[in-house]
Amino acid sequence: MTKYADHDAYIAEAPLELRPWLVRLRAQLARVLPDAEEAIAYDMPGFRIGQTIVAGYAAFSKQCGLYLSPSAISSHADDIAAAGLKATKTGVTFSPSRPIPDELVEKLALASRRDQKL
C-alpha cells in the first residue's frame, strides 16, 4: 500500500521550504507531458503513460530530485553539468539555492518520454 494518496498529499508532507519547488516541478511536468496521468509509485509522485512512469520527483530533507530514463540523463549530461547540478544514472538533484532550470526540466521530460517503450 502506498503512503500517499496523490501528488497533493505528497507535497503537503514535504519539507516546507521545498514545497514551492515541488509544485512548480509538478506543473512543468504536467505541461510538458500532457498525455501523462499523475500517479504515485514507490511512494513518489510521477507521471505515467500507460503502465510506464515517464518522470517522477521527490523531496528529501534539503533537496529535490527529478527522476527520468537513464538515456534522458546521459543525453543531457552536459546541460545538467552546465546548470551546476548533480546527476545519478536516473535522476538530477537540485535545491532552492541551485534550482533546476525550466528549460532543462522540459528537455529531460521530453527525452524520457521518447526513450520509453510506450
N, C-alpha and C positions, 0 to 999 in steps of 0.2 A: 504494500500500500504506500502511496506517495504521501509525503509530508505536507505538500502544498496543493490546494485545490486548483489554483490558477496563477497566472502571472501577477495579478494584483496582490494575492496573498504572499507570494514570494517577495515581492518588492517591499511590502509592509513589514516583513521580518528582517530585511537587510539593515546594515548599519545606516543610521540617519544621514550621514554625510555622503553616502554612495547612492541613496535613493534617486536623486535627480539624474544621475548618470545612467541608472538602470531604466528609468522612464524614457530618457532620450534614446538610449540604445534600442529599447523595445519599439519605439515609434519609427526609428530609422529602419529597422529590420522589417517591420510591417509594411513600410512604404516600398522598400526595395524588393520584397518578396510578396507581392500582393496575392499570389495564388497559394501561399502557405497558410496553414492554420496554427494558432497558438497551441502549444502542448506543454506538459510537464513530463520530463523523462529523467530518470536518475536523480530526482529531486531538484532538477534545474529547469528553468523556463527555456523553451526552444520554439522553433518554427519548423513545422513538419509539412512535407508534401508527400501524400500517400502514406507509406509507412516509414519514410526516411526523414530523420531530423537533419535539416539543411544547415541550421545555425542555432546556437544556444548561447546563453550568457549566465553569468553567476557573479555573486558578490562574496567577498571574503572580508577579513577584518579591516584592511586598509586599501584594498584594490578590487578591481572588477576583471572579469575575463570574458572574452568573446571566443566561442568555440566553433570551428568550421572543419571542412575536409582538409586532410594533410596537404593535398596538392594546392588548395587555395592559399594556405600559409606559405608553402615553399615558392609558389609562383609570384608572390608579392613580398618576399623576404626583404628585398631592397627598400620597398616602400615602408615596411614595418620598421626597419633599422633607421631609415631617414627620419621617421617620426619620433625616434628615441625610445621605442617600445621594445619589450622583450617578448619573444615568441617561443612556444614549445612546438612539438610536431602538430598539434591540433588546436592551439589556442594562442591568443595575444592578451597580455595583461596590461592594464592601464589604471591610472589613479586620477583623482581630481587635480593633482599637481602636474600630471602628464597625461592629459586625455587623448583618446584616440580620435584622429580627425574624421569628420563626417565622410569625406570622400574615400577614406581608407575603409571605413565600415561598408560602404556601398561596393567598392571593388571586391572586397573579401567575400561578402554575401553573394554577389553575383557569380563569382568564381566557384564558390562552394556549391551553388545551385547547379551550375554547368557540370561540375565534377560528379554529381550524384547520378546513379543509375535509376532514373525515375520512370 
